[in-house]
Amino acid sequence: MPAEQREVFIEHEMSGMSFKDMEAITGVSAAALISRKRYAVLHLKEQLHILKDELLNY
């Protein structure tokens, strides 16, 4: 996962930072940050799906 997506995911989900706060700090629009988080979630879902398949077919 690209670093930009990872950073947004971590800040929003784990640190509880709002998209507006991230926007103020980074200068990146809230809409772009939301998009980055969406792609991060999609990436994580795919990785978990792969892991699940590997574990079930072990």
C-alpha positions in Angstrom: 0.0 0.0 0.0 1.4 3.4 -0.8 2.7 5.5 2.1 0.1 8.2 1.5 -2.8 5.8 1.9 -1.2 4.1 4.9 -0.7 7.4 6.7 -4.2 8.6 6.2 -5.6 5.2 7.4 -3.5 5.2 10.5 -4.2 8.9 11.4 -7.9 8.5 10.9 -8.6 5.0 12.3 -5.9 4.6 15.0 -5.2 8.2 16.0 -8.7 9.5 15.6 -7.7 12.5 13.6 -10.4 14.1 11.5 -10.1 14.6 7.8 -10.5 18.4 8.4 -7.5 18.4 10.8 -5.4 16.4 8.4 -6.4 18.8 5.6 -5.2 21.7 7.7 -1.9 20.0 8.5 -1.1 18.6 5.1 -2.8 21.0 2.7 -4.4 18.1 0.9 -8.1 18.4 0.5 -10.4 16.3 2.7 -11.9 14.7 -0.4 -8.5 13.5 -1.5 -7.8 12.2 2.0 -11.1 10.3 2.0 -10.2 8.8 -1.3 -6.8 7.7 -0.1 -8.4 6.1 2.9 -10.9 4.3 0.7 -8.1 2.8 -1.4 -6.3 1.8 1.8 -9.3 -0.1 3.0 -9.8 -1.8 -0.4 -6.1 -2.9 -0.2 -6.5 -4.2 3.3 -9.6 -6.1 2.4 -7.8 -7.8 -0.5 -4.8 -8.7 1.6 -7.1 -10.2 4.3 -9.0 -12.2 1.7 -5.7 -13.6 0.4 -4.6 -14.5 4.0 -7.9 -16.1 4.7 -7.7 -18.2 1.6 -4.1 -19.3 2.5 -5.2 -20.2 6.0 -8.2 -22.2 4.9 -6.3 -24.1 2.2 -3.3 -24.9 4.4 
